[in-house]
């Protein structure tokens, strides 16, 4: 997408650049301009060297960039991620496990994918390697990529049920979370009724860190508490409830 910058006295008017930049570069750019220290955890790079050299990219500038798109209804575009260089784009669609390979030199309008073309086998392999490297660098995984479930029947049904509960109002205690929190309605159902049945509670998730509660004295997690080391059994939900009980009482709930 276009990126336009006007900075009289620093950027030469009419200059252009082929440097690959991303929106993660904004923060370090503004920090350097302001004379502030750029934290080592910031993933982007300051664009100041590019600005000051009439758009010429530094010798150690990135040769590829990684991106992801979470997908939503407005543009009717499937969730995907990929890697792009100055000539090629490799796109991966996780839901269907499909790849697209675009050659911007031969097909600047991006109307054809060369992923199945034997002549591009080496390019495809190289781009997949770069894709894997950048995902690793940015610590990306399926667990960190946003994904909606609006197309799943059970999700829609549950969403509508929760909207009705919220509309009824009167809740004084709300749990926010994921599948583990939803488990209060399964393995944790009895404990939920015992601890929160008369507390005007709404199960949407939870807040806080009580991880140590589930561990033994030697720091291990027993299978009796979490068989899959992720979702608690009934005993685990009781431990959870007992762990947050003092705080709830402190809050007058």
RARA-V113382 format. One record per pair of residues at least 12 apart in sequence whose ideal C-beta (glycine too) atoms are under 10 Angstrom apart, sorted by the first residue. I is the first residue (numbers start at 0). GAP is how many residues later the second one is. Records with the same first field share a line. If there is no record, write none. Layout:
I: GAP ; GAP
This chain:
0: 22
2: 14 ; 16 ; 18 ; 19 ; 20 ; 22 ; 44
4: 12 ; 24 ; 42 ; 45 ; 46 ; 50
6: 26 ; 41 ; 44 ; 45
9: 23 ; 38 ; 41 ; 42
10: 39 ; 40 ; 41 ; 42 ; 43 ; 44
11: 39 ; 40 ; 41 ; 42 ; 43
12: 41
13: 40 ; 41
14: 35 ; 36 ; 38 ; 39 ; 40 ; 41
15: 38 ; 39
16: 30 ; 33 ; 34 ; 36 ; 37 ; 38 ; 39 ; 40 ; 44
17: 32 ; 37 ; 38 ; 39 ; 43 ; 68
18: 26 ; 28 ; 30 ; 31 ; 34 ; 36 ; 37 ; 38 ; 39 ; 42 ; 43 ; 67
19: 37 ; 41 ; 42 ; 43 ; 44 ; 45 ; 64 ; 65 ; 66
20: 23 ; 24 ; 26 ; 29 ; 36 ; 40 ; 41 ; 44
21: 21 ; 22 ; 23 ; 25 ; 40 ; 43 ; 44 ; 45 ; 62
22: 21 ; 44
23: 18 ; 19 ; 20 ; 21 ; 41 ; 42 ; 43 ; 114
24: 17 ; 18 ; 19 ; 20 ; 21 ; 22 ; 23 ; 25 ; 37 ; 40
25: 18 ; 20 ; 21
26: 12 ; 15 ; 16 ; 17 ; 19
27: 14 ; 15 ; 16 ; 17 ; 18 ; 19 ; 20
28: 15 ; 16 ; 17 ; 18 ; 19 ; 21 ; 22
29: 16 ; 17 ; 18
30: 15 ; 17
31: 13 ; 14 ; 15 ; 16 ; 17
32: 13 ; 14 ; 15 ; 18
42: 23 ; 94 ; 95 ; 96
43: 18
44: 13 ; 15 ; 16 ; 17
48: 12
61: 23 ; 72
62: 22 ; 23 ; 67
63: 19 ; 20 ; 21 ; 22 ; 24 ; 25 ; 26 ; 63 ; 66 ; 67 ; 69 ; 70
64: 17 ; 18 ; 19 ; 20 ; 65 ; 69
65: 15 ; 16 ; 17 ; 18 ; 64 ; 65 ; 67 ; 68 ; 69 ; 70 ; 71 ; 72 ; 74
66: 13 ; 14 ; 15 ; 16 ; 17 ; 22 ; 24 ; 67
67: 12 ; 13 ; 14 ; 24 ; 26 ; 67 ; 70 ; 72 ; 76 ; 77 ; 78
68: 12 ; 13 ; 22 ; 76 ; 77
69: 75 ; 76 ; 77 ; 78
70: 22 ; 23 ; 24 ; 74 ; 75 ; 76 ; 77
71: 74 ; 76 ; 78
72: 75 ; 77 ; 78
77: 13 ; 15 ; 16 ; 17 ; 18 ; 20
78: 13 ; 14 ; 15 ; 16 ; 66 ; 67 ; 68 ; 69
79: 12 ; 13 ; 14 ; 15 ; 16 ; 18 ; 19 ; 20 ; 65
80: 12 ; 13 ; 50 ; 53 ; 54 ; 59 ; 64
81: 17 ; 18 ; 19 ; 20 ; 45 ; 49 ; 52
82: 44 ; 45 ; 46 ; 47 ; 48 ; 49 ; 50 ; 51 ; 52
83: 18 ; 20 ; 43 ; 46 ; 47
84: 19 ; 38 ; 41 ; 42 ; 45
85: 18 ; 19
86: 15 ; 16 ; 17 ; 18 ; 19 ; 36
87: 13 ; 14 ; 15 ; 16 ; 17 ; 26 ; 32 ; 35 ; 36 ; 38 ; 39 ; 42
88: 12 ; 13 ; 14 ; 15 ; 21 ; 24 ; 38
89: 12 ; 23 ; 25 ; 33 ; 34 ; 36 ; 37 ; 38 ; 39 ; 40 ; 41
90: 19 ; 22 ; 24 ; 36 ; 40
91: 36 ; 39 ; 43
93: 48 ; 51 ; 53
94: 52 ; 56
97: 15 ; 17
98: 14 ; 16 ; 17 ; 25 ; 28 ; 29 ; 32
99: 12 ; 13 ; 14 ; 15
100: 12 ; 13 ; 14 ; 15 ; 16 ; 19 ; 22 ; 23 ; 26 ; 27
101: 12 ; 13 ; 25
102: 14 ; 17 ; 20
114: 12 ; 13
157: 24 ; 27
161: 40 ; 41 ; 42
164: 37 ; 38 ; 39
165: 36 ; 38
167: 34
168: 31 ; 33
169: 30 ; 32
170: 28 ; 29 ; 30 ; 31 ; 32 ; 33
171: 27 ; 28 ; 29 ; 30 ; 76 ; 79 ; 80 ; 81
172: 22 ; 23 ; 26 ; 27 ; 28 ; 29 ; 30 ; 71 ; 75 ; 78 ; 80
173: 26 ; 27 ; 28 ; 29 ; 30 ; 31 ; 32 ; 33
174: 17 ; 21 ; 26 ; 27 ; 28 ; 29 ; 30 ; 31 ; 32 ; 65 ; 69
175: 26 ; 27 ; 28 ; 29 ; 30 ; 31
176: 26 ; 27 ; 28 ; 29 ; 30
177: 27 ; 28
178: 51 ; 52
179: 25 ; 26 ; 46 ; 50 ; 51 ; 52 ; 56 ; 57 ; 60
180: 22 ; 23 ; 24 ; 25 ; 26 ; 59
181: 21 ; 22 ; 23 ; 49
182: 20 ; 47 ; 48 ; 49 ; 50 ; 51 ; 53 ; 54 ; 57
183: 12 ; 17 ; 19 ; 21 ; 22 ; 48 ; 53 ; 56 ; 57
184: 18
185: 45 ; 46 ; 47 ; 48 ; 51
186: 40 ; 44 ; 45 ; 46 ; 47 ; 48 ; 49 ; 50
187: 15 ; 43 ; 44 ; 45 ; 46 ; 47 ; 48 ; 49 ; 50 ; 52 ; 53
188: 45 ; 48
189: 44 ; 47 ; 48
190: 41 ; 43 ; 44 ; 45 ; 46 ; 47 ; 48 ; 49 ; 50 ; 51
191: 45 ; 49
193: 44 ; 47
194: 42 ; 43 ; 45 ; 46 ; 47 ; 49 ; 50 ; 53
195: 45 ; 52 ; 57
198: 49 ; 54
199: 53
200: 47 ; 52
205: 34 ; 38
206: 37
207: 32 ; 35 ; 36 ; 39
209: 29 ; 30 ; 32 ; 33 ; 34 ; 37
210: 32
211: 31
212: 12 ; 23 ; 26 ; 27 ; 29 ; 30 ; 31
213: 12 ; 15 ; 18 ; 21 ; 22 ; 25 ; 26 ; 29
220: 15
221: 13 ; 14
223: 12
224: 12 ; 13 ; 14 ; 15
